Amino acid sequence: ASLARCLPRRARLAPRSTPSHTSRLPPPLYHSHPSLSMGVVADSAKLVFACAGIFFSFSYFAVLQEDVYKKDYAGEKFIYTFFALLIERGINAAVALFGIMLFGGSGVKIPYMQIFNSGVSQVLAMAASNEALRYVSYPTQVLGKSCKMVPVMAGGIILGGKKYSLVQYLQVGLITLGVTVFNFGGKRKGGAADSAYGLALIGASLVMDAVTGGLQDRVKISTKNLNPKDPKAKPTMHESMFWTNASGCLVALVLAFLTGHLIEGVAFCQRNPEVLNAVLVYSLASAVGQNFIYYTITQFNALLLSTVTTTRKIFSTVYSVLRNPANSLSPEQWTGCGLVFLGLLIEILEKAFKKAPTTDAKKKAQ
């Protein structure tokens, strides 16, 4: 007691504490948060769900579309591309409108003209791609479209002001090299030879893909500018799907009328009703696939969507080869396929190694 009276009051009232070196230990690098683990599982489930929907719906779509344009109908072939696009876009727009009525809209201001322009370029890309089916083999057409990441990247840089990492450039380079090896690597195959006109159509389709990608980036920026009080403003998946397909439907109607595809296509379907049935079925498959596409864009990002669609096209190519022996591939072409898959694998590994640390750093900075 006498000793306590001799000590200063501050020392007497000081609480007991653990040694200072233990209190200064840094926090553990990784914490086990149940909510974080559940979030990762939920995102993985969403990705698997989206990939499965895109793979199955568009693979079925591609097979039926190939049959429509390649099959012989009483000595004639179906060549009315814009008529088929008119039906497909109309069904896509109708399904999207039903989705808006069922789930509601975003309630934000939307740059309709920019979406309209992206729908125009998108339908022109589809028209060129579908038209190319009559002048090149299906594997060539699909793998030509598999280098879509190159024009989309260029469109993002020129029109959208985006920047890409060195790994992304490497990935695109490998995929492009794989497509080049496939097309020009000493291929020898049966069936009709690829014509210069068909390859030009594929080139035009890729240019329109670049324009579409750039305009889609502008739509996101413009939507935020139109809604300054809502930094997360964006159209719903069904709103984007509806306005894009509605504008594409109008463009397809005009082109079908000007080219005579509308009247002649109707007459062809009257002579061959099975053609109309096939077009309706693959249009429904396209509508289902577009739901998954816009779901992927909403839940993830456009680059991941490009990866998924590119992988789907490669699987469609391999399936087409196995399904039709006339589309057999040479060893050089299989090497090209391997390079494409290597490019896709690089992106998957790059995202797996940097996703978690980058996300945590961004959250702490905010």
Salt bridges, closest charged atoms under 4 A:
GLU66 OE1 - ARG323 NH1 3.89
ASP67 OD2 - ARG323 NH2 3.07
GLU76 OE2 - ARG271 NE 3.25
GLU131 OE2 - ARG134 NH2 2.48
ASP194 OD2 - LYS187 NZ 2.50
ASP209 OD2 - LYS145 NZ 2.54
GLU350 OE2 - LYS354 NZ 2.72
